Amino acid sequence: MFSMPSQLDHLNEAERLERQAELADSDHAREALRRMAQTSRLSAALVGMLEASREELPG
């Protein structure tokens, strides 16, 4: 069964991608990795909102 990655998983992935971007050998690769990191950070925010909404539901 598939488990949704946690907010922390997405943040860790974003940090890993940002480190890779710093070491990238071309501008194209650097920008692609930065966009991927940004997407991971946005995913972390969405997961955080989902988790918060679940906590507000009764029962």
C-alpha positions in Angstrom: 0.0 0.0 0.0 1.2 3.5 -0.9 1.8 6.0 1.9 1.8 9.7 1.2 5.1 11.3 1.9 5.1 13.5 5.0 5.8 17.2 5.1 9.2 16.5 6.5 9.9 14.0 3.6 9.1 16.8 1.1 11.3 19.3 3.0 14.2 16.9 3.1 13.9 16.3 -0.6 13.9 20.1 -1.3 17.1 20.5 0.7 18.7 17.6 -1.1 17.7 19.1 -4.5 19.0 22.5 -3.4 22.4 21.0 -2.5 22.5 19.3 -5.9 21.7 22.6 -7.6 24.7 24.2 -5.9 26.9 21.5 -7.4 25.3 21.4 -10.9 27.7 21.8 -13.8 25.3 23.8 -16.0 22.8 26.7 -15.6 20.1 24.5 -17.2 20.6 21.7 -14.6 20.9 24.2 -11.8 17.6 25.9 -12.7 15.8 22.5 -13.2 17.0 21.3 -9.7 15.9 24.6 -8.1 12.4 24.3 -9.7 12.2 20.7 -8.4 13.2 21.9 -5.0 10.5 24.6 -5.1 7.9 22.0 -6.1 9.0 19.9 -3.1 8.6 22.9 -0.8 5.1 23.6 -2.3 4.2 20.0 -1.8 5.3 20.2 1.9 3.0 23.2 2.3 0.1 21.3 0.8 0.7 18.2 3.0 0.9 20.5 6.0 -2.5 22.0 5.1 -4.0 18.6 4.6 -2.7 17.4 7.9 -4.1 20.5 9.6 -7.5 20.0 8.1 -7.6 16.4 9.2 -6.9 17.5 12.8 -9.9 19.9 12.6 -12.3 17.1 11.6 -14.5 15.7 14.3 -14.1 12.0 15.3 
